[in-house]
Amino acid sequence: MTKDLFFCYPCQPMQVYSAYLQTANEQFSKQCREDIKGVVFSFGLDYSFKYNMNGGSCSVRFMPYQGGTAVAIHYTVVQLFGAKIGKHSTDMTSYADRLLGVVNQPAQLNLKMFTDYEASLSAQNGQPPAVNPQGSGAPLCPNCGGSLMPGAKFCVSCGKPVPASPAVCPNCGRPFQGNENFCVGCGTKRPG
């Protein structure tokens, strides 16, 4: 059984990632496996009376979102009935909130947004052409998550240079691969 919960923070992704990693290590005594450093880590869920979880795992994913960071907590538990996933996630997020000095906001996101972001990281060797997860196709700064003007060389939010990236579909934000003339995600003609 699986359960996904989503939150947003007005902080930079590495700050939030570090706070959650510290939370897992200190609050839950877990040594986490970092699947993609700065983006995904996971840990096992041992049987616990406090949370009534009988095995499974917890993955925590991060991505730039609206100038801050979106967090996805994905639970895979052996038996969902009676599991206190809400209590576990509240304990985890409130500890991270204290470390960050801000309170998270629940978000209406989906896990596919995060896995698409991770796939873009893999395709770009760790330098994603960050895409606005709300589907506007507007590129986002990989440093601060601020919106970028098409073709921008520098971010107007943080002033950092924008790494050269492949063209991005203006409709869905998916990066064009090679010499594709049409987006494989939505069929939009490649500009230019």
N, C-alpha and C positions, 0 to 999 in steps of 0.2 A: 504494500500500500504506500502511496506517496501523497505528500502534502507540500504545497509551495506557499511561501509568504514573502511579501515584497515591501521594501521600505526605501525611503530617500533621506539623504543628509545633505546639508548645504556645505559640505567639506570636500576636499580633494580626495580622489580615489585611494591614493596610497595611505592617507591619514586614516580613512575608514577601514581599509584592509588591515592595517597594523593594529587598530583598536580591536577588531574582531578576532584577529589571530591571538592577541594578548588575552582577550576574554576567554577564548577556548582553552588556552594553556593555563591561565590562572583560575578561572571560575569553574571550569569543568575538568581540569587536570588532563587535558587531551594533547597528545602530540599530533599535530595536524600534518597531513600530506598536502603539500602545495602542488597542485596539478599544473597551474600556470601562475608563476609568482606574480603577485599583485592583482590577480584576477579571480582565481578559484583555489579554495582549499577545502579539505573534507576530513572528517573524523568519524570513528565508530561510535555507536550508541550502545553502551553496556546496559544490562538490566538494571533498573533503578526503581525503587519504591516511590521516590519523589516524583518521577515523571511517568511511571508505569509504562516504560518502553521496554520491550523484550527484544533487544538486538536491532540491528539496522545501521543506518549511517545518516550523517548530516553533511550536506555540501553547502558552502556559502560562496556566492558569486558576486562580483562587483563590476560595475561599468560606469563611465562618465554619463551623467544625465542632468540636463537642464542646469548646467553650471555647477553641479554638485556630484553626488554619487548615488546610484541605485544599488540596492542590495537584494539578492534573492536567497532565501534560505529554503533549501530543498531537503525534505525529510523522506527517507525510505525506511519504513519500519515493518517488522514482521507482522504485527497485529495493530491496526489503526484503532480499533474499538477500545476505548478506555485510555488510550495513550494521551498524555498531557502535553501535546505538542505546543499548544498555546502558552502553557506555563513555561516550558523550556525556552521557546523563542522570546517570551517576555523577559525572562531572566538573562538571556544572552544579550538582547538589544538594550535593556536598561543598564547593564554593566558597560557595554560599549558606549552608550550615551554619556555615562559619567566620565569615561576616559576622554571622550571627544568634547565634552562640555556643551553639547547640544542634544535636543530631543529629536528622534527620528519621526518621520511622517509616513503613515501607511500609504502605499502606492498601488494603483491599478495597472500593473504590468503583467507580462507573461514570461515564462522561462525561455521561450524561443528568442526573445530579444537578447537575452544574455548569451545563449549558445551561438546566435548569429554574430554577436560581438566577438566572442572567443574565436570563431572561425575566421573572422577578419584579421584577428591578431596572428593566427597561424599562417594565413595567406600572405601577410605583410612582414613576416619575421619579427613580430613584436611591435611594429609600427603601424597601427591600424588607421585606415582612413575613417575615423570615428563618424558615425552616422546618427542623426537625430532619431532616437527610438520611437518618437511619436509618428514616424512615417512621413514627415514633410520632405525628407531627402536632403535637407540642409546639412552640410557637413559640420562637425563639431571639432573644436580644438582638442588634440590628444593630451594637452597639458592641463587645461582648466575646464574643459567641457563646454566652453562658451560657443555660441553660434559663429560660424565663419561665412564670410561672403564667398561666393564661387570664385575660385582662382586666387584667393588671398595668399600672400606670402608670409604675413604676420597676423597674429590674433589681435583683434581690437580690445579684447577683455584683459588679457595678461601680457601682451606685447611680445610673446615668444614667437620665434620663427615656426612656420607650419611646414612639416616635412613634406617633400614632394610625394604625391600619391597618385594612383591611377584615377582616371576619370570615374565619376560616380553618377549613377542614374539620377536624373533630376526628379523622377517620379517616386521611386521607392528607396533610393539611397544605397542600393547595392553597388559595389565597385565593379566596373567593367574589367574583364580579364582579356588580356591580349588585344587582338584586333576585332573584337565583337562589335557588330554594327547595331545590335539590339540587345536590350537587357534580358538576361535569362530568367530574372525574377518576375518581371511584369510585361515585357515585350515592348517597352518604350524605345524609340529610336535614339541611338547615341548622338548627343549634340556634337556639332562641329563637323 
